[in-house]
Structure formats: C-alpha cells, structure tokens
Amino acid sequence: MTAHLSTRFRVGKKFTVEMTFSGAMIRSEWSPDIPRRLNQGELAEYRRGRDAFFSELAKARGISVMAIEPSARETRLQIFRDEDAAESRGRA
C-alpha cells in the first residue's frame, strides 16, 4: 500500500500546485501564492490536475476520495473510487 503520493502541476502561466498524500491527509501547496481568483481556463487546469491526483490516490490506496468545492452559486461534489479507475481501465 502506498504511504506517500505526490504530484506537481501548472495552473495557468503563474501558478504551480503540489499535492501530497502522506498517509493521513492531503496537502495542497500553491506557488508562488494561493491565487485570489482563477479564470475558467485556470480552474479547468486545476480540476484536471486535482482529479488526476485523486484518481491515482484512490487506485493506489484502494479507497474513496471526495472533492467538495463550495461557492456562493453552487457546491460541487465529486467522488473518486478505486472501482471507478478499474472500470475506466476495463473500457479502454
């Protein structure tokens, strides 16, 4: 079982995000700073990177991982499961 998992990805031209799972929690570090806002393209890039990391984490650990994005307009919920990754691999 994977105790540590980490990835780094770009968001737009200015930002880099490093996501790390160390066995107890998921940590996200933005560089150079946490942005005040992301445009639609940057938000899509962030979600792609985050979703890929969460899918890999679910697969590596055999667990479910949930992403919740609350905002003034809506709350977005997405669940990543090891079974979903297996189904995706089976369809390819």
N, C-alpha and C positions, 0 to 999 in steps of 0.2 A: 504494500500500500504506500502511495506517495505521501511523504510527510511535508514536502515543500514543493511548491509550484510557483513559477514566476513568469511574467511576460512584460514586454515593454512595447508600446505602440504610439504612433504620432496621431495627434488630433489637430488638423489644420496645419498652418505653417509655423505657428508659435509654440505649440504645446506638445509635451510628451507625458504619457501616463505609464506608470509602472504599477502593475497589480501583482500582489504576492499573497499566497496562502501558506501559512506556516504551521498548519495542524490545528489551530484553534480559531483563527479569524482571517478574514480577507482584508488586506490593506491596499488602498489606492493612494499613490503619491503623484501629484501633478508637478510638472516642471515647465517654466520657472516658478509659477504660482498657480493656484486654483483660479480658473477664469471666472469673471463675474457673469458672463453670458457666453453661450455658444450659438453660432448661426446654425441653420438647418443642416448644412453640409458637415460642419464640425460635430454636431450632435449625432448625425448618422455614422460618422467615423468612430466616435466614442462608443456608440452602441455596438457596432460591429466588433471592435476590439474587446469590449467587455463581454459580449455574448460568446465570442470565441473562447475567451479565458474561462468563463463559467461552464461552457460545454466541456472543455478539456478537464476542468476540475471535477465535474460530475462523472465523467468517464473514468478518470484516474482513481477517484476515491469510491466510486460506486454509490454516490449519494445524490440527493436532490439539492439544487441551489436556486434561490429565489432572488430576483431583482425587483425592487419596488422603487418607482420614480413618482413621488408625489409632486403635484404642481397646483397652481391656482385653478387651472382648467380641467385637469383630469389626473387620475392616478393610474399609472401604467404598471402592470404586474406581469412578470414573465418567469416561468419555472423551467429549469434545465435539469433533466434527469438522465441517468446513465442509460436507461432503456431507450430514451429518445435518440441518443447518439448511436446505439446499436441498430435501431430501426433505420436511421439515416444511412448507416454503412451498408445495411442489407439492401437498400433501394438503389444504391449507386451502380 
